Amino acid sequence: MAETLSEVTTGRRLFEPANRELWSKGREYQLRVLKALRVENGQMARDVMLEHMQFAEKLMIQQELRVKTAVWRFLEIWMEKVKVVSVLFRKIAR
C-alpha cells in the first residue's frame, strides 16, 4: 500500500509545486488519527481516516488536472513549433 501511494504521489508529481497548506492539513489529519488510536477509539480513527482520504482524493484529482493541463499546453506549443519547422523545410526543399 505504501509503495502504491508513493508511486501515485511522486510518479504523477501530484505534490508539485509544493503546497504548504496541503502538507499542514494532512499532518493535522494524521495527528487526529493518532489521538484516536491513543484513546483506543477505533471508530473515531476510522472516521478521521475516511475524512482524510476523501480530502486527499479531492486535492489529488485537482492537482492531477493541473498537471495534465500543463502537459496539454506544452504539447500545443510544441506542435506549433513543429508546424513552423515543417513549413521551413518545405520552403528549403523547393
SERO-4910 file (N, C-alpha, C, O; in steps of 0.05 Angstrom, whole numbers):
BEGIN
 pado doro    nc1    nc2    nc3   cac1   cac2   cac3    cc1    cc2    cc3    oc1    oc2    oc3
  Met    A     16    -24      0      0      0      0     17     25      0     12     44    -15
  Ala    A     38     25     17     55     49     19     70     53     -8     73     76    -17
  Glu    A     78     31    -21     92     34    -47     73     45    -68     81     62    -84
  Thr    A     48     36    -67     28     46    -86     23     76    -82     22     91   -101
  Leu    A     20     84    -57     15    112    -51     39    129    -60     36    151    -71
  Ser    A     63    119    -55     87    133    -63     88    137    -93     94    158   -103
  Glu    A     82    115   -108     82    117   -138     61    137   -147     67    153   -165
  Val    A     38    136   -136     16    154   -144     24    183   -139     19    201   -156
  Thr    A     35    189   -116     41    217   -109     66    227   -122     67    250   -131
  Thr    A     87    211   -123    112    221   -135    114    216   -165    123    233   -180
  Gly    A    104    193   -173    105    186   -202     88    205   -219     96    211   -241
  Arg    A     66    213   -208     49    231   -223     54    260   -216     40    278   -226
  Arg    A     74    265   -198     81    292   -190     57    308   -179     53    331   -187
  Leu    A     41    295   -162     17    307   -152     22    329   -131      4    346   -126
  Phe    A     46    329   -120     51    349    -99     71    370   -109     85    383    -93
  Glu    A     72    374   -135     89    395   -146     71    415   -159     54    407   -175
  Pro    A     73    440   -154     92    452   -135     83    445   -107     60    439   -101
  Ala    A    102    447    -88     96    440    -60     74    458    -50     73    482    -56
  Asn    A     57    446    -34     33    460    -23     34    459      7     27    438     19
  Arg    A     43    480     20     47    481     49     20    476     64     19    462     84
  Glu    A     -1    487     53    -28    484     66    -36    455     64    -47    444     84
  Leu    A    -32    442     42    -39    413     39    -23    397     59    -34    379     72
  Trp    A      3    402     61     20    387     79     10    391    108      8    371    123
  Ser    A      3    415    115     -6    422    142    -32    407    148    -36    396    170
  Lys    A    -50    408    129    -76    395    132    -73    364    135    -86    352    152
  Gly    A    -55    353    119    -50    324    120    -39    316    147    -46    296    159
  Arg    A    -20    333    157     -8    328    183    -29    329    205    -29    314    224
  Glu    A    -47    349    203    -69    352    222    -86    327    224    -93    317    245
  Tyr    A    -93    316    200   -109    291    200    -94    268    213   -105    253    229
  Gln    A    -68    266    207    -52    244    218    -51    246    249    -52    226    263
  Leu    A    -48    271    259    -47    275    288    -74    267    301    -75    256    323
  Arg    A    -96    273    287   -122    266    297   -126    236    298   -137    225    317
  Val    A   -116    222    277   -117    193    277   -101    181    300   -110    164    315
  Leu    A    -77    191    304    -60    182    327    -74    187    353    -73    169    371
  Lys    A    -86    210    356   -100    216    382   -123    195    386   -126    185    409
  Ala    A   -138    189    365   -160    170    368   -149    142    375   -161    128    391
  Leu    A   -126    135    363   -114    109    370   -104    108    398   -106     87    412
  Arg    A    -93    130    408    -82    131    435   -104    126    456   -100    113    476
  Val    A   -128    137    450   -150    134    469   -167    109    462   -188    104    473
  Glu    A   -156     93    443   -168     67    435   -197     71    424   -214     55    430
  Asn    A   -200     92    409   -226     97    397   -224     91    367   -219    109    350
  Gly    A   -229     66    360   -227     57    333   -246     70    314   -238     76    291
  Gln    A   -270     75    322   -290     88    305   -281    116    298   -283    125    275
  Met    A   -271    131    318   -261    158    312   -237    157    293   -236    174    274
  Ala    A   -219    138    297   -196    135    279   -205    129    250   -195    141    231
  Arg    A   -225    111    247   -236    105    221   -249    130    208   -244    135    184
  Asp    A   -264    144    224   -278    168    213   -259    189    204   -262    201    183
  Val    A   -238    194    220   -218    215    213   -203    206    188   -197    222    170
  Met    A   -196    180    187   -181    170    164   -197    172    139   -187    178    118
  Leu    A   -223    166    141   -241    168    117   -242    197    108   -240    203     84
  Glu    A   -245    215    127   -246    244    121   -220    252    107   -220    267     88
  His    A   -198    243    118   -171    249    107   -168    239     78   -159    254     61
  Met    A   -176    214     74   -174    203     47   -192    217     27   -184    220      4
  Gln    A   -216    224     35   -234    239     17   -222    266     10   -224    275    -13
  Phe    A   -211    280     30   -198    306     26   -174    303      7   -171    318    -12
  Ala    A   -158    283     12   -134    278     -4   -141    271    -33   -129    281    -52
  Glu    A   -161    254    -36   -170    247    -63   -179    271    -79   -172    274   -102
  Lys    A   -195    288    -66   -205    312    -80   -181    330    -89   -181    339   -112
  Leu    A   -162    334    -71   -139    351    -78   -121    338    -99   -111    352   -116
  Met    A   -118    312    -97   -101    298   -117   -114    300   -145   -100    303   -165
  Ile    A   -140    297   -146   -153    299   -172   -150    327   -183   -144    330   -207
  Gln    A   -153    347   -167   -149    375   -176   -120    379   -185   -115    391   -206
  Gln    A   -101    369   -170    -73    372   -177    -66    357   -203    -51    367   -220
  Glu    A    -77    333   -205    -71    318   -230    -83    332   -254    -70    332   -275
  Leu    A   -106    345   -251   -117    360   -273    -99    384   -280    -96    390   -304
  Arg    A    -87    397   -260    -68    418   -266    -44    408   -281    -35    421   -300
  Val    A    -34    385   -274    -11    374   -287    -18    367   -316     -3    373   -335
  Lys    A    -41    354   -320    -50    347   -347    -54    371   -364    -47    371   -388
  Thr    A    -65    392   -353    -69    417   -368    -43    429   -376    -40    438   -399
  Ala    A    -23    428   -358      3    439   -365     16    422   -387     29    433   -405
  Val    A     13    396   -387     24    379   -408     10    385   -434     24    387   -455
  Trp    A    -16    389   -434    -30    396   -459    -21    422   -470    -17    425   -494
  Arg    A    -17    442   -453     -6    468   -462     21    465   -475     27    476   -496
  Phe    A     39    449   -462     65    444   -473     63    431   -501     77    439   -519
  Leu    A     46    411   -503     43    397   -529     32    415   -551     40    413   -574
  Glu    A     13    433   -543      3    452   -563     25    470   -573     27    474   -598
  Ile    A     41    480   -556     63    498   -563     83    482   -580     93    492   -601
  Trp    A     89    458   -572    108    442   -587     98    436   -615    114    437   -634
  Met    A     72    430   -618     61    424   -644     62    449   -662     67    446   -686
  Glu    A     58    472   -651     60    496   -667     89    499   -677     92    507   -700
  Lys    A    108    494   -661    136    495   -669    142    475   -691    157    481   -710
  Val    A    131    451   -688    135    430   -708    123    440   -735    135    435   -756
  Lys    A    100    453   -734     88    463   -759    106    484   -772    109    484   -797
  Val    A    117    502   -756    135    522   -767    159    510   -780    167    518   -802
  Val    A    171    490   -766    195    477   -777    187    462   -803    203    462   -822
  Ser    A    164    450   -803    155    435   -827    152    454   -851    160    447   -873
  Val    A    141    477   -846    138    497   -867    165    506   -877    169    509   -902
  Leu    A    184    511   -859    211    519   -867    224    497   -884    237    504   -904
  Phe    A    222    472   -876    233    451   -892    222    449   -920    236    444   -939
  Arg    A    196    453   -922    183    452   -948    194    475   -966    198    470   -990
  Lys    A    198    498   -954    209    520   -970    237    515   -979    245    521  -1001
  Ile    A    253    503   -961    281    496   -968    281    475   -990    299    476  -1007
  Ala    A    263    456   -988    263    433  -1007    255    442  -1035    261    427  -1054
  Arg    A    243    464  -1039    234    473  -1065    256    483  -1081    252    491  -1104
***
